[in-house]
Amino acid sequence: MSVRYRVTPRIKIARPKPRPPRPQKKVFTVSTKMTSRELVVKTLQKLYNIEINSTNEDFEVKVDSYRLEFEMSKDGCYDIRYSSFNWSKAVDEMAKEIESEYRGMLQDYIYNAVKAKAEEKGLALEQETVQKNQAIVLTFNLNG
Amino acid sequence: MASQRKLVISIDKEGNVTAEINGVKGPSCKDYEKLIEQLVDGMITDETLTSEFYEQENKNDDSTNLSNKL
């Protein structure tokens, strides 16, 4: 009669324990209405004191712990993209802050551009007022 | 006596621009469209005609001044 044994050696290859899958980072996009790269850069400099060395239309900046990609979308406006495990309220607020500041700078930019062009053309600025809704009204005399 | 011709440009908080030509009667007020586009560095996308557009044009209005500005 023969005997059959099952022997487990002390040294063995452990069976891998199933691990939960690592959470993957996702790319989130915040759409904006910002169209001018020059003004976006100026806005970022003003708000966060960031220097942007790249001259590409699309560029990347680091604000706090976030790496934000400014990417020109097909409709001609910038999208702000970032990678994260979850949607970030902080980035969303940041995007709103950037866009709000951009709008304020846009008014200033157009105001200065109109005044400079008018001066170049010899138009006399007769009146300049700021309305209650913060609109700037420039009145030029066309008789001169 | 020529009327006071004025160009009023309004820039709102969001950078939207409206422009109005005052004191120019008749369709000649549209002669200023190019000047407006040059000043704002943009394109006119919408227009609303005011009552002055339908008034009779004063032929004594000096239009030579405009051509100097375009």
Backbone of each chain as ProteinMPNN parsed JSONL, in Angstrom:
{"seq_chain_A": "MSVRYRVTPRIKIARPKPRPPRPQKKVFTVSTKMTSRELVVKTLQKLYNIEINSTNEDFEVKVDSYRLEFEMSKDGCYDIRYSSFNWSKAVDEMAKEIESEYRGMLQDYIYNAVKAKAEEKGLALEQETVQKNQAIVLTFNLNG", "coords_chain_A": {"N_chain_A": [[0.834, -1.176, 0.0], [0.526, 2.172, -0.804], [1.301, 5.517, 0.199], [-0.017, 8.715, -0.086], [1.0, 11.993, 0.193], [0.262, 15.387, 0.885], [2.213, 18.02, 0.795], [3.112, 21.075, 2.148], [5.467, 23.357, 1.429], [7.532, 25.415, 3.517], [8.626, 27.563, 2.405], [7.238, 29.365, -0.021], [5.473, 30.506, -2.884], [3.684, 33.314, -2.478], [0.256, 33.824, -2.883], [-0.971, 36.409, -4.839], [-2.699, 39.023, -3.281], [-5.86, 40.234, -4.062], [-6.01, 43.547, -5.109], [-7.605, 46.697, -4.609], [-8.534, 48.588, -7.466], [-6.386, 51.266, -8.526], [-7.36, 54.623, -8.094], [-8.072, 56.517, -10.965], [-6.768, 59.464, -12.427], [-8.743, 62.092, -13.752], [-9.478, 64.181, -16.564], [-10.614, 67.397, -16.315], [-12.697, 69.948, -17.63], [-13.127, 73.414, -17.844], [-15.16, 75.622, -19.36], [-14.699, 78.821, -20.862], [-15.334, 82.298, -21.678], [-13.265, 83.654, -22.647], [-11.188, 85.149, -25.009], [-8.85, 86.401, -25.828], [-5.45, 85.827, -25.834], [-3.415, 87.483, -24.93], [-4.717, 89.088, -23.05], [-5.581, 87.166, -21.237], [-3.175, 86.241, -20.224], [-2.234, 88.612, -19.028], [-4.188, 88.884, -17.089], [-3.725, 86.624, -15.471], [-1.21, 87.254, -14.561], [-1.752, 89.509, -13.076], [-3.545, 88.554, -11.11], [-2.273, 86.308, -9.912], [0.407, 86.728, -10.004], [2.007, 85.493, -11.962], [4.503, 84.451, -14.217], [4.525, 83.926, -17.627], [6.263, 82.133, -19.833], [6.058, 80.812, -22.222], [5.184, 81.195, -25.653], [3.231, 80.088, -27.027], [-0.103, 79.533, -28.254], [-1.721, 77.86, -26.719], [-1.195, 77.174, -23.315], [0.403, 76.437, -20.134], [-0.081, 76.752, -16.649], [0.915, 77.016, -13.187], [-1.03, 77.218, -10.467], [-1.3, 77.749, -7.139], [-1.68, 74.561, -5.93], [-2.436, 73.538, -8.276], [-2.268, 72.483, -11.638], [-2.883, 74.154, -14.409], [-4.215, 74.005, -17.626], [-4.411, 76.094, -20.346], [-6.337, 76.083, -23.004], [-7.03, 76.729, -26.35], [-10.231, 76.6, -27.626], [-12.384, 75.164, -30.199], [-14.346, 77.01, -30.698], [-13.131, 79.394, -30.414], [-12.693, 80.341, -27.871], [-11.075, 80.243, -24.663], [-10.491, 77.171, -22.977], [-10.236, 75.912, -19.698], [-8.26, 73.445, -18.467], [-7.769, 70.697, -16.273], [-6.152, 68.102, -14.378], [-7.413, 65.715, -12.196], [-8.492, 63.703, -9.391], [-11.036, 64.092, -8.671], [-13.742, 66.359, -9.455], [-12.951, 69.719, -8.969], [-13.84, 72.11, -6.695], [-12.406, 74.301, -5.976], [-10.844, 74.911, -8.233], [-12.828, 75.51, -9.993], [-13.872, 77.833, -8.844], [-11.643, 79.396, -9.086], [-11.439, 79.633, -11.846], [-13.697, 81.145, -12.337], [-12.984, 83.471, -11.046], [-10.782, 84.259, -12.57], [-11.998, 84.706, -15.044], [-13.75, 86.736, -14.418], [-12.019, 88.816, -13.677], [-10.708, 89.092, -16.084], [-12.758, 90.102, -17.675], [-13.098, 92.616, -16.553], [-10.644, 93.711, -17.17], [-10.822, 93.671, -19.865], [-12.672, 95.655, -20.508], [-11.218, 97.892, -19.741], [-9.077, 97.648, -21.488], [-10.298, 97.944, -24.038], [-11.334, 100.507, -23.725], [-8.961, 102.071, -23.497], [-7.86, 101.492, -25.982], [-9.748, 102.55, -27.777], [-9.665, 105.263, -27.112], [-7.017, 105.882, -27.758], [-6.986, 105.391, -30.509], [-8.866, 107.224, -31.378], [-7.622, 109.594, -30.754], [-5.482, 109.43, -32.429], [-6.795, 109.765, -34.822], [-7.613, 112.292, -34.621], [-9.977, 112.957, -33.343], [-12.144, 114.793, -31.274], [-12.456, 114.374, -27.867], [-15.259, 114.848, -26.135], [-16.722, 114.354, -23.868], [-16.572, 112.265, -20.979], [-17.892, 109.687, -19.215], [-18.901, 107.644, -16.388], [-21.254, 105.217, -16.065], [-24.002, 104.166, -13.884], [-24.126, 101.434, -14.04], [-21.544, 100.83, -14.395], [-20.64, 101.127, -16.956], [-18.559, 102.652, -19.382], [-18.792, 105.731, -20.915], [-18.023, 107.349, -23.824], [-17.952, 110.407, -25.425], [-17.612, 111.754, -28.534], [-16.843, 114.609, -30.446], [-17.903, 115.231, -33.643], [-17.768, 117.331, -35.286], [-15.524, 118.849, -35.407]], "CA_chain_A": [[0.0, 0.0, 0.0], [1.307, 3.409, -0.878], [0.677, 6.687, 0.868], [0.189, 9.982, -0.812], [0.962, 13.166, 1.083], [0.308, 16.729, 0.306], [3.155, 18.745, 1.657], [3.24, 22.51, 1.804], [6.755, 23.874, 1.885], [7.467, 26.691, 4.252], [8.905, 28.619, 1.436], [6.316, 29.227, -1.151], [5.111, 31.751, -3.568], [2.388, 33.758, -1.948], [-0.73, 34.222, -3.881], [-1.229, 37.853, -4.724], [-4.025, 39.394, -2.784], [-6.47, 41.217, -4.984], [-5.99, 44.927, -4.621], [-8.59, 47.545, -5.289], [-7.872, 49.358, -8.531], [-6.005, 52.639, -8.18], [-8.222, 55.603, -8.763], [-7.424, 57.184, -12.093], [-7.045, 60.892, -12.558], [-9.523, 62.43, -14.937], [-9.261, 65.559, -17.034], [-11.837, 68.216, -16.235], [-12.617, 71.152, -18.471], [-14.016, 74.54, -17.524], [-15.249, 76.499, -20.534], [-14.775, 80.25, -20.563], [-15.632, 83.153, -22.835], [-12.068, 84.467, -22.859], [-10.691, 84.907, -26.365], [-7.54, 87.013, -26.087], [-4.34, 85.248, -25.071], [-2.709, 88.588, -24.282], [-5.459, 89.508, -21.851], [-5.587, 86.053, -20.267], [-1.85, 86.268, -19.593], [-2.203, 89.777, -18.135], [-5.078, 88.582, -15.965], [-3.03, 85.673, -14.588], [-0.109, 87.99, -13.921], [-2.326, 90.414, -12.071], [-4.163, 87.815, -10.002], [-1.414, 85.328, -9.223], [1.808, 87.104, -10.183], [2.622, 84.385, -12.7], [5.177, 84.784, -15.466], [4.325, 82.875, -18.629], [7.344, 82.283, -20.801], [5.662, 80.241, -23.503], [4.478, 82.115, -26.552], [2.207, 79.304, -27.723], [-1.491, 79.916, -27.984], [-2.08, 77.051, -25.549], [-0.106, 77.22, -22.343], [0.117, 75.791, -18.847], [0.4, 77.503, -15.492], [0.68, 76.369, -11.902], [-1.611, 78.139, -9.493], [-1.354, 76.96, -5.901], [-1.231, 73.19, -6.206], [-3.11, 73.081, -9.49], [-1.656, 72.733, -12.937], [-4.005, 74.502, -15.293], [-3.882, 74.144, -19.049], [-5.294, 77.005, -21.079], [-6.367, 75.531, -24.351], [-7.989, 77.411, -27.221], [-11.21, 75.642, -28.153], [-12.773, 75.391, -31.597], [-15.211, 78.2, -30.823], [-12.313, 80.598, -30.259], [-12.594, 80.742, -26.462], [-10.172, 79.365, -23.901], [-10.939, 76.194, -21.987], [-9.242, 75.647, -18.647], [-8.287, 72.002, -18.216], [-6.917, 70.24, -15.166], [-6.26, 66.685, -14.05], [-7.685, 65.496, -10.776], [-9.308, 62.512, -9.134], [-12.427, 64.551, -8.593], [-14.026, 67.737, -9.85], [-12.464, 70.587, -7.897], [-14.586, 73.361, -6.502], [-11.41, 75.381, -5.913], [-10.477, 75.302, -9.601], [-14.02, 76.133, -10.564], [-13.922, 79.204, -8.3], [-10.492, 80.082, -9.665], [-11.804, 79.944, -13.24], [-14.666, 82.259, -12.278], [-12.213, 84.657, -10.652], [-9.97, 84.641, -13.732], [-12.887, 85.244, -16.082], [-14.296, 88.007, -13.926], [-10.933, 89.795, -13.783], [-10.495, 89.258, -17.527], [-13.81, 90.995, -18.18], [-12.77, 93.965, -16.076], [-9.48, 94.174, -17.93], [-11.271, 93.828, -21.249], [-13.283, 96.988, -20.582], [-10.101, 98.825, -19.656], [-8.296, 97.47, -22.716], [-11.051, 98.555, -25.147], [-11.388, 101.944, -23.419], [-7.671, 102.669, -23.862], [-7.654, 101.337, -27.427], [-10.639, 103.501, -28.461], [-9.151, 106.62, -26.885], [-5.773, 106.042, -28.515], [-7.316, 105.438, -31.933], [-9.568, 108.49, -31.608], [-6.615, 110.65, -30.711], [-4.722, 109.262, -33.676], [-7.628, 110.266, -35.92], [-7.91, 113.695, -34.368], [-11.339, 113.154, -32.843], [-12.14, 115.5, -29.99], [-13.246, 113.739, -26.806], [-16.028, 115.933, -25.525], [-17.176, 113.958, -22.534], [-16.286, 110.886, -20.563], [-18.636, 109.437, -17.974], [-19.085, 106.246, -15.975], [-22.658, 105.023, -15.693], [-24.243, 103.406, -12.647], [-23.826, 100.018, -14.303], [-20.092, 100.813, -14.603], [-20.283, 101.295, -18.372], [-17.838, 103.898, -19.674], [-19.38, 106.358, -22.109], [-17.143, 108.352, -24.427], [-18.652, 111.191, -26.438], [-16.68, 112.46, -29.414], [-17.437, 115.63, -31.306], [-17.529, 114.938, -35.031], [-17.793, 118.569, -36.073], [-14.21, 119.482, -35.461]], "C_chain_A": [[0.879, 1.238, 0.0], [0.546, 4.542, -0.218], [0.953, 7.931, 0.02], [0.034, 11.143, 0.168], [0.874, 14.446, 0.275], [1.145, 17.57, 1.255], [3.251, 20.197, 1.187], [4.58, 23.01, 2.306], [6.604, 25.206, 2.599], [7.729, 27.869, 3.313], [8.0, 28.389, 0.253], [6.063, 30.585, -1.801], [3.71, 32.151, -3.091], [1.454, 34.116, -3.089], [-1.005, 35.727, -3.744], [-2.647, 38.121, -4.243], [-4.646, 40.397, -3.757], [-6.494, 42.608, -4.364], [-7.077, 45.734, -5.32], [-7.89, 48.386, -6.353], [-7.553, 50.774, -8.075], [-6.957, 53.623, -8.844], [-7.443, 56.341, -9.849], [-7.776, 58.672, -12.079], [-7.844, 61.129, -13.836], [-9.199, 63.865, -15.327], [-10.607, 66.286, -17.014], [-11.632, 69.492, -17.043], [-13.618, 72.201, -18.01], [-14.014, 75.458, -18.746], [-15.324, 77.955, -20.097], [-15.172, 81.007, -21.828], [-14.414, 84.023, -23.168], [-11.456, 84.129, -24.224], [-9.265, 85.411, -26.591], [-6.459, 86.409, -25.198], [-3.64, 86.334, -24.259], [-3.401, 88.993, -22.976], [-5.517, 88.413, -20.788], [-4.265, 86.061, -19.492], [-1.762, 87.429, -18.6], [-3.056, 89.536, -16.889], [-4.386, 87.663, -14.953], [-1.877, 86.352, -13.857], [-0.638, 88.862, -12.797], [-2.849, 89.649, -10.849], [-3.168, 86.981, -9.199], [0.082, 85.6, -9.37], [2.603, 86.001, -10.897], [3.285, 84.917, -13.958], [4.967, 83.629, -16.431], [5.349, 83.08, -19.735], [6.978, 81.771, -22.184], [4.941, 81.285, -24.357], [3.402, 81.371, -27.337], [0.812, 79.781, -27.351], [-2.01, 79.149, -26.758], [-0.908, 77.077, -24.58], [-0.574, 76.658, -21.003], [0.654, 76.657, -17.724], [0.136, 76.697, -14.222], [0.167, 77.432, -10.943], [-1.899, 77.323, -8.236], [-0.867, 75.541, -6.214], [-1.82, 72.664, -7.517], [-2.315, 73.432, -10.739], [-2.801, 72.948, -13.927], [-3.506, 74.646, -16.728], [-4.901, 75.072, -19.689], [-5.237, 76.584, -22.543], [-7.437, 76.234, -25.176], [-8.946, 76.387, -27.829], [-11.598, 76.012, -29.582], [-13.622, 76.641, -31.761], [-14.447, 79.501, -30.538], [-12.215, 81.119, -28.84], [-11.672, 79.752, -25.737], [-10.952, 78.413, -22.991], [-9.835, 76.07, -20.948], [-9.359, 74.171, -18.29], [-7.362, 71.653, -17.05], [-7.173, 68.768, -14.897], [-6.464, 66.533, -12.553], [-8.489, 64.214, -10.614], [-10.787, 62.887, -9.138], [-12.551, 65.976, -9.119], [-13.633, 68.641, -8.682], [-13.25, 71.892, -7.836], [-13.612, 74.549, -6.523], [-11.029, 75.858, -7.311], [-11.65, 76.007, -10.275], [-14.129, 77.598, -10.121], [-12.8, 80.044, -8.917], [-10.805, 80.522, -11.089], [-12.772, 81.126, -13.284], [-13.935, 83.566, -11.965], [-11.393, 85.182, -11.845], [-10.853, 85.308, -14.787], [-13.453, 86.601, -15.676], [-13.251, 89.124, -14.065], [-10.651, 90.115, -15.243], [-11.51, 90.256, -18.084], [-13.542, 92.443, -17.782], [-11.616, 94.55, -16.871], [-9.852, 94.429, -19.379], [-11.869, 95.22, -21.454], [-12.185, 98.055, -20.621], [-9.296, 98.836, -20.958], [-8.987, 98.177, -23.887], [-11.107, 100.07, -24.965], [-10.095, 102.638, -23.871], [-7.438, 102.619, -25.37], [-8.496, 102.354, -28.204], [-10.084, 104.915, -28.321], [-7.879, 106.883, -27.707], [-6.062, 106.206, -30.0], [-8.001, 106.773, -32.275], [-8.574, 109.648, -31.643], [-5.788, 110.643, -32.003], [-5.474, 109.877, -34.857], [-8.057, 111.719, -35.7], [-9.331, 113.973, -33.913], [-11.285, 113.809, -31.463], [-13.037, 114.781, -28.995], [-13.942, 114.842, -26.027], [-16.414, 115.598, -24.089], [-16.838, 112.499, -22.252], [-16.998, 110.651, -19.241], [-18.653, 107.946, -17.661], [-20.51, 106.119, -15.457], [-22.78, 104.218, -14.387], [-23.896, 101.93, -12.824], [-22.349, 99.8, -14.653], [-19.674, 100.848, -16.076], [-19.572, 102.642, -18.536], [-18.411, 104.468, -20.965], [-18.463, 107.475, -22.585], [-17.928, 109.091, -25.51], [-17.627, 111.994, -27.232], [-17.439, 113.463, -30.272], [-16.95, 115.386, -32.726], [-17.484, 116.186, -35.895], [-16.396, 119.131, -36.315], [-13.343, 119.055, -36.616]], "O_chain_A": [[1.863, 1.315, 0.735], [-0.679, 4.519, -0.1], [2.05, 8.122, -0.506], [-0.965, 11.238, 0.881], [1.352, 14.544, -0.855], [0.768, 17.781, 2.407], [3.442, 20.488, 0.006], [4.794, 23.074, 3.516], [5.698, 25.995, 2.331], [7.159, 28.955, 3.415], [8.018, 27.333, -0.379], [6.421, 31.64, -1.279], [2.724, 31.437, -3.275], [1.865, 34.649, -4.12], [-1.242, 36.229, -2.645], [-3.626, 37.545, -4.716], [-3.968, 41.318, -4.211], [-6.947, 42.798, -3.235], [-7.416, 45.479, -6.476], [-6.766, 48.842, -6.144], [-8.322, 51.402, -7.347], [-7.313, 53.469, -10.013], [-6.293, 56.733, -9.651], [-8.898, 59.073, -11.77], [-7.647, 60.462, -14.851], [-8.711, 64.652, -14.516], [-11.589, 65.845, -17.612], [-10.528, 70.032, -17.118], [-14.799, 71.913, -17.813], [-12.975, 76.005, -19.116], [-15.942, 78.277, -19.083], [-15.323, 80.422, -22.901], [-14.532, 85.014, -23.89], [-11.237, 82.961, -24.544], [-8.554, 84.896, -27.454], [-6.539, 86.472, -23.971], [-3.316, 86.152, -23.086], [-2.757, 89.208, -21.948], [-5.504, 88.696, -19.59], [-4.244, 85.909, -18.271], [-1.282, 87.263, -17.479], [-2.69, 89.934, -15.783], [-4.45, 87.888, -13.745], [-1.604, 86.064, -12.691], [-0.053, 88.943, -11.717], [-2.623, 90.049, -9.707], [-3.214, 86.951, -7.97], [0.915, 84.812, -8.922], [3.707, 85.638, -10.491], [2.709, 85.731, -14.68], [5.209, 82.474, -16.081], [5.307, 84.065, -20.471], [7.515, 82.231, -23.192], [4.201, 82.13, -23.855], [2.743, 81.947, -28.203], [0.587, 80.351, -26.283], [-2.654, 79.722, -25.88], [0.248, 77.008, -24.998], [-1.763, 76.438, -20.772], [1.735, 77.233, -17.845], [-0.734, 75.827, -14.181], [0.85, 78.413, -10.652], [-2.64, 76.341, -8.268], [0.244, 75.361, -6.712], [-1.708, 71.476, -7.822], [-1.77, 74.528, -10.87], [-3.571, 72.037, -14.229], [-2.511, 75.318, -16.997], [-6.108, 74.855, -19.582], [-4.213, 76.721, -23.212], [-8.595, 76.328, -24.767], [-8.516, 75.426, -28.467], [-11.186, 77.05, -30.101], [-13.625, 77.263, -32.824], [-15.047, 80.571, -30.434], [-11.711, 82.22, -28.618], [-11.517, 78.6, -26.141], [-11.922, 78.794, -22.337], [-8.649, 76.118, -21.276], [-10.416, 73.704, -17.866], [-6.303, 72.256, -16.88], [-8.262, 68.252, -15.152], [-5.766, 67.152, -11.75], [-9.085, 63.708, -11.565], [-11.652, 62.113, -9.548], [-11.561, 66.701, -9.21], [-13.956, 68.346, -7.531], [-13.308, 72.658, -8.798], [-13.932, 75.634, -7.009], [-10.903, 77.059, -7.55], [-11.476, 76.969, -11.023], [-14.436, 78.481, -10.922], [-12.974, 81.223, -9.224], [-10.481, 81.64, -11.49], [-12.677, 81.991, -14.154], [-14.226, 84.616, -12.539], [-11.326, 86.387, -12.088], [-10.494, 86.343, -15.348], [-13.609, 87.496, -16.506], [-13.562, 90.228, -14.512], [-10.389, 91.265, -15.598], [-11.161, 91.141, -18.865], [-13.733, 93.367, -18.572], [-11.612, 95.735, -17.203], [-9.274, 95.293, -20.039], [-11.598, 95.877, -22.458], [-12.225, 98.987, -21.425], [-8.893, 99.889, -21.453], [-8.349, 98.917, -24.637], [-10.949, 100.825, -25.925], [-10.139, 103.666, -24.546], [-6.9, 103.554, -25.963], [-8.021, 102.948, -29.171], [-10.038, 105.671, -29.292], [-7.698, 107.963, -28.27], [-5.464, 107.048, -30.67], [-7.745, 107.365, -33.323], [-8.685, 110.558, -32.465], [-5.453, 111.683, -32.57], [-4.868, 110.436, -35.771], [-8.781, 112.291, -36.515], [-9.836, 115.084, -34.073], [-10.487, 113.428, -30.605], [-14.229, 114.597, -29.241], [-13.306, 115.655, -25.354], [-16.427, 116.464, -23.215], [-16.82, 111.645, -23.138], [-16.734, 111.343, -18.258], [-18.45, 107.104, -18.535], [-20.916, 106.823, -14.532], [-21.803, 103.674, -13.872], [-23.436, 101.266, -11.895], [-21.959, 98.738, -15.138], [-18.508, 100.628, -16.405], [-19.94, 103.635, -17.909], [-18.503, 103.774, -21.977], [-18.167, 108.417, -21.849], [-18.499, 108.468, -26.405], [-16.879, 112.801, -26.68], [-18.536, 113.187, -30.756], [-15.748, 115.34, -32.986], [-17.197, 116.115, -37.09], [-16.143, 119.805, -37.314], [-12.216, 119.53, -36.751]]}, "seq_chain_B": "MASQRKLVISIDKEGNVTAEINGVKGPSCKDYEKLIEQLVDGMITDETLTSEFYEQENKNDDSTNLSNKL", "coords_chain_B": {"N_chain_B": [[-27.247, 126.309, -40.286], [-24.965, 123.933, -39.217], [-25.758, 120.866, -37.565], [-24.907, 119.594, -34.274], [-22.744, 117.079, -34.489], [-22.284, 113.967, -33.129], [-20.43, 111.25, -31.749], [-21.164, 108.597, -29.798], [-19.756, 106.365, -27.689], [-20.172, 103.447, -25.897], [-18.858, 101.422, -23.393], [-19.366, 98.512, -21.833], [-19.202, 96.788, -18.59], [-18.449, 94.241, -19.221], [-17.07, 94.471, -21.497], [-18.587, 94.795, -23.763], [-19.58, 96.671, -26.58], [-21.346, 99.557, -27.562], [-22.311, 101.827, -30.063], [-23.244, 105.093, -31.073], [-24.477, 107.348, -33.436], [-25.123, 110.702, -33.321], [-27.052, 113.537, -34.277], [-26.85, 113.49, -36.98], [-28.692, 113.589, -39.765], [-30.769, 111.483, -41.766], [-29.741, 108.887, -44.144], [-27.007, 109.245, -44.267], [-25.769, 108.976, -41.885], [-24.861, 106.473, -41.726], [-22.467, 106.531, -42.918], [-20.533, 106.648, -41.08], [-19.951, 104.196, -40.124], [-17.61, 102.782, -40.796], [-15.668, 104.27, -39.518], [-16.352, 103.842, -36.842], [-15.884, 101.079, -36.615], [-13.172, 101.076, -36.99], [-12.26, 102.516, -34.777], [-13.024, 100.915, -32.62], [-11.834, 98.616, -33.29], [-13.181, 96.398, -34.363], [-16.086, 94.612, -35.54], [-19.22, 95.684, -36.811], [-22.073, 94.213, -35.611], [-24.737, 94.369, -35.327], [-27.492, 96.538, -35.924], [-29.505, 99.344, -35.079], [-31.867, 101.434, -36.313], [-32.355, 104.875, -35.735], [-34.768, 107.534, -35.111], [-33.72, 109.727, -36.377], [-32.513, 108.783, -38.612], [-34.504, 108.583, -40.461], [-35.152, 111.155, -40.941], [-35.007, 114.177, -42.917], [-32.073, 114.706, -44.717], [-29.596, 117.143, -44.039], [-28.195, 118.961, -46.418], [-26.208, 120.762, -46.134], [-24.525, 119.89, -44.269], [-21.247, 119.288, -43.241], [-19.446, 117.03, -44.839], [-16.939, 116.512, -45.594], [-15.154, 116.462, -43.61], [-15.354, 113.964, -42.432], [-14.244, 112.178, -44.295], [-11.593, 112.714, -43.973], [-10.984, 111.449, -41.65], [-11.167, 108.772, -42.032]], "CA_chain_B": [[-26.201, 125.961, -39.311], [-24.815, 122.477, -39.094], [-26.082, 120.353, -36.228], [-23.781, 119.021, -33.532], [-22.629, 115.641, -34.763], [-21.538, 113.322, -32.042], [-20.312, 109.794, -31.699], [-21.182, 108.177, -28.397], [-19.339, 104.954, -27.568], [-20.352, 102.94, -24.534], [-18.165, 100.135, -23.162], [-19.889, 98.021, -20.55], [-18.263, 96.108, -17.684], [-17.997, 92.988, -19.813], [-16.369, 94.751, -22.741], [-19.494, 94.945, -24.905], [-19.523, 98.053, -27.055], [-22.407, 100.096, -28.41], [-21.929, 103.142, -30.591], [-24.394, 105.806, -31.604], [-24.184, 108.612, -34.112], [-26.188, 111.665, -33.067], [-26.964, 114.824, -34.979], [-26.722, 113.312, -38.433], [-30.009, 113.188, -40.293], [-30.779, 110.73, -43.021], [-28.895, 107.684, -44.25], [-25.565, 109.521, -44.251], [-25.19, 108.592, -40.593], [-24.207, 105.172, -41.913], [-21.102, 106.759, -43.412], [-19.615, 106.598, -39.937], [-19.767, 102.795, -39.692], [-16.204, 102.383, -40.933], [-14.925, 104.955, -38.455], [-16.649, 103.138, -35.58], [-15.17, 99.787, -36.63], [-11.731, 101.345, -36.834], [-12.005, 102.951, -33.398], [-13.21, 99.808, -31.674], [-11.109, 97.476, -33.824], [-14.128, 95.295, -34.377], [-17.069, 94.628, -36.627], [-20.604, 95.947, -36.404], [-22.815, 92.953, -35.734], [-26.175, 94.629, -35.236], [-27.758, 97.973, -35.984], [-30.881, 99.79, -34.852], [-31.996, 102.768, -36.892], [-33.094, 105.803, -34.874], [-35.688, 108.389, -35.87], [-32.927, 110.672, -37.184], [-32.194, 108.124, -39.88], [-35.627, 108.796, -41.379], [-35.327, 112.588, -41.152], [-34.369, 114.646, -44.139], [-30.664, 115.043, -44.574], [-29.214, 118.53, -44.29], [-27.105, 118.895, -47.406], [-25.131, 121.687, -45.765], [-23.62, 119.244, -43.313], [-19.905, 119.136, -43.775], [-19.065, 115.619, -44.842], [-15.528, 116.371, -45.982], [-14.4, 116.196, -42.385], [-15.353, 112.529, -42.169], [-13.302, 111.473, -45.164], [-10.24, 112.905, -43.432], [-10.778, 110.601, -40.474], [-11.217, 107.359, -42.396]], "C_chain_B": [[-26.146, 124.449, -39.13], [-25.094, 122.025, -37.667], [-24.819, 119.764, -35.586], [-23.752, 117.515, -33.777], [-21.735, 114.999, -33.715], [-21.523, 111.81, -32.197], [-20.213, 109.402, -30.231], [-20.858, 106.683, -28.338], [-19.452, 104.535, -26.113], [-19.692, 101.564, -24.417], [-18.633, 99.6, -21.819], [-18.841, 97.21, -19.79], [-17.685, 94.836, -18.29], [-17.312, 93.193, -21.158], [-17.265, 94.816, -23.967], [-19.553, 96.417, -25.288], [-20.776, 98.396, -27.86], [-21.957, 101.478, -28.862], [-23.153, 103.79, -31.222], [-23.925, 107.096, -32.262], [-25.377, 109.529, -33.874], [-25.963, 112.918, -33.899], [-26.754, 114.696, -36.477], [-28.051, 112.778, -38.949], [-29.84, 112.405, -41.584], [-29.771, 109.6, -43.026], [-27.403, 107.964, -44.176], [-24.925, 109.178, -42.904], [-24.466, 107.241, -40.706], [-22.789, 105.306, -42.46], [-20.07, 106.603, -42.303], [-19.31, 105.161, -39.469], [-18.289, 102.386, -39.71], [-15.358, 103.003, -39.816], [-15.108, 104.228, -37.114], [-15.863, 101.82, -35.513], [-13.663, 99.981, -36.437], [-11.403, 101.719, -35.385], [-12.04, 101.786, -32.421], [-12.344, 98.598, -32.061], [-11.998, 96.236, -33.779], [-15.061, 95.406, -35.565], [-18.451, 94.917, -36.08], [-21.414, 94.676, -36.645], [-24.324, 93.169, -35.711], [-26.39, 96.134, -35.342], [-29.234, 98.254, -35.752], [-30.972, 101.212, -35.386], [-32.829, 103.654, -35.962], [-33.967, 106.701, -35.755], [-34.929, 109.347, -36.786], [-32.591, 110.099, -38.567], [-33.259, 108.445, -40.939], [-35.892, 110.278, -41.642], [-34.57, 113.025, -42.393], [-32.943, 115.134, -43.855], [-30.425, 116.514, -44.856], [-27.996, 118.532, -45.196], [-25.948, 119.831, -47.068], [-24.147, 121.082, -44.778], [-22.269, 119.003, -43.969], [-19.483, 117.666, -43.699], [-17.601, 115.431, -45.218], [-14.676, 116.016, -44.774], [-14.281, 114.706, -42.1], [-14.299, 111.818, -43.009], [-11.858, 111.63, -44.688], [-9.933, 111.937, -42.297], [-10.744, 109.115, -40.827], [-9.899, 106.884, -42.997]], "O_chain_B": [[-27.165, 123.792, -38.917], [-24.728, 122.69, -36.698], [-23.823, 119.481, -36.252], [-24.631, 116.781, -33.325], [-20.609, 115.427, -33.461], [-22.462, 111.194, -32.7], [-19.3, 109.821, -29.519], [-21.594, 105.852, -28.87], [-18.903, 105.179, -25.218], [-19.934, 100.669, -25.227], [-18.324, 100.18, -20.777], [-17.738, 96.978, -20.285], [-16.59, 94.402, -17.933], [-17.011, 92.235, -21.87], [-16.769, 94.884, -25.092], [-19.574, 97.296, -24.426], [-21.208, 97.63, -28.722], [-21.299, 102.204, -28.117], [-23.987, 103.117, -31.827], [-23.096, 107.829, -31.723], [-26.512, 109.173, -34.191], [-24.829, 113.302, -34.183], [-26.508, 115.689, -37.162], [-28.471, 111.67, -38.615], [-28.919, 112.628, -42.369], [-29.047, 109.38, -42.055], [-26.607, 107.035, -44.036], [-23.701, 109.099, -42.79], [-23.592, 106.912, -39.903], [-22.015, 104.349, -42.471], [-18.878, 106.446, -42.567], [-18.522, 104.946, -38.548], [-17.789, 101.744, -38.786], [-14.469, 102.364, -39.253], [-14.155, 104.03, -36.361], [-15.26, 101.493, -34.491], [-12.984, 99.167, -35.812], [-10.388, 101.286, -34.839], [-11.207, 101.681, -31.521], [-12.15, 97.679, -31.265], [-11.63, 95.191, -33.244], [-14.84, 96.202, -36.478], [-18.809, 94.443, -35.001], [-21.432, 94.139, -37.752], [-25.095, 92.266, -36.034], [-25.552, 96.915, -34.891], [-30.1, 97.491, -36.18], [-30.229, 102.092, -34.95], [-33.875, 103.237, -35.466], [-33.91, 106.633, -36.983], [-35.431, 109.734, -37.842], [-32.412, 110.831, -39.541], [-32.967, 108.561, -42.129], [-36.745, 110.625, -42.459], [-33.64, 112.363, -42.856], [-32.675, 115.86, -42.898], [-30.985, 117.07, -45.801], [-26.9, 118.15, -44.785], [-24.857, 119.721, -47.627], [-23.096, 121.651, -44.482], [-22.186, 118.566, -45.117], [-19.202, 117.141, -42.621], [-17.082, 114.316, -45.166], [-13.634, 115.369, -44.886], [-13.26, 114.234, -41.599], [-13.558, 110.97, -42.511], [-11.009, 110.784, -44.965], [-8.772, 111.64, -42.017], [-10.337, 108.291, -40.007], [-9.771, 105.715, -43.359]]}, "name": "protein", "num_of_chains": 2, "seq": "MSVRYRVTPRIKIARPKPRPPRPQKKVFTVSTKMTSRELVVKTLQKLYNIEINSTNEDFEVKVDSYRLEFEMSKDGCYDIRYSSFNWSKAVDEMAKEIESEYRGMLQDYIYNAVKAKAEEKGLALEQETVQKNQAIVLTFNLNGMASQRKLVISIDKEGNVTAEINGVKGPSCKDYEKLIEQLVDGMITDETLTSEFYEQENKNDDSTNLSNKL"}
